[in-house]
Amino acid sequence: MEAVLADNKLKQFIYHDISKPTSFHAKDLAKWRKCVAKARRIIVEGVRDHIDLNLHGKETPIVM
């Protein structure tokens, strides 16, 4: 996971709290939002396969 984030220049998102830009430039905010979304997507995709394998074949509880 770390290598994939590093390849995408997003490794800082797992080691530091990257605050939302306080500048009023729309470009800065758009770039930050794009990086956050991309980092989240990479992490979720990496974890999803592991979760799917653990849940495969298990019964789903019925919630009412």
C-alpha positions as a printed NumPy array, in Angstrom:
array([[  0.   ,   0.   ,   0.   ],
       [  2.809,   2.37 ,   0.912],
       [  4.551,   1.709,  -2.402],
       [  1.398,   2.399,  -4.414],
       [  0.791,   5.657,  -2.562],
       [  4.446,   6.622,  -3.033],
       [  4.208,   5.912,  -6.779],
       [  1.249,   8.297,  -6.885],
       [  3.065,  10.951,  -4.815],
       [  0.542,  10.509,  -1.994],
       [  2.673,   8.812,   0.663],
       [  2.487,  11.888,   2.905],
       [ -1.211,  11.183,   3.451],
       [ -0.441,   8.105,   5.552],
       [  2.233,   9.697,   7.732],
       [  0.972,  13.24 ,   8.226],
       [ -2.294,  15.05 ,   8.705],
       [ -2.575,  17.019,   5.475],
       [ -4.835,  19.927,   6.382],
       [ -7.29 ,  21.47 ,   3.999],
       [ -5.691,  24.527,   2.387],
       [ -6.65 ,  27.811,   3.982],
       [ -5.849,  29.882,   0.91 ],
       [ -8.668,  31.287,  -1.14 ],
       [ -7.275,  29.959,  -4.392],
       [ -9.701,  27.487,  -5.948],
       [ -6.798,  25.64 ,  -7.59 ],
       [ -5.208,  24.837,  -4.22 ],
       [ -8.454,  23.479,  -2.806],
       [ -9.218,  21.48 ,  -5.952],
       [ -5.733,  19.939,  -5.938],
       [ -6.048,  19.002,  -2.248],
       [ -9.487,  17.439,  -2.769],
       [ -8.222,  15.464,  -5.764],
       [ -5.243,  14.118,  -3.783],
       [ -7.409,  13.153,  -0.796],
       [ -9.923,  11.37 ,  -3.029],
       [ -7.173,   9.518,  -4.879],
       [ -5.443,   8.427,  -1.654],
       [ -8.747,   7.193,  -0.201],
       [ -9.555,   5.278,  -3.379],
       [ -6.164,   3.573,  -3.404],
       [ -6.479,   2.59 ,   0.268],
       [-10.052,   1.306,  -0.091],
       [ -9.175,  -0.712,  -3.196],
       [ -6.197,  -2.234,  -1.405],
       [ -8.221,  -3.205,   1.642],
       [-11.336,  -4.327,  -0.208],
       [ -9.765,  -7.503,  -1.608],
       [ -8.605,  -8.559,   1.85 ],
       [-12.061,  -7.943,   3.337],
       [-13.796,  -9.723,   0.457],
       [-11.637, -12.811,   0.975],
       [-12.474, -12.899,   4.692],
       [-16.204, -12.526,   4.047],
       [-16.457, -14.949,   1.133],
       [-18.773, -17.836,   1.989],
       [-19.982, -16.384,   5.287],
       [-23.659, -15.945,   6.014],
       [-25.081, -12.455,   6.146],
       [-26.969, -11.688,   9.364],
       [-30.563, -10.612,   8.888],
       [-31.21 ,  -7.24 ,  10.5  ],
       [-34.776,  -6.068,  11.003]])
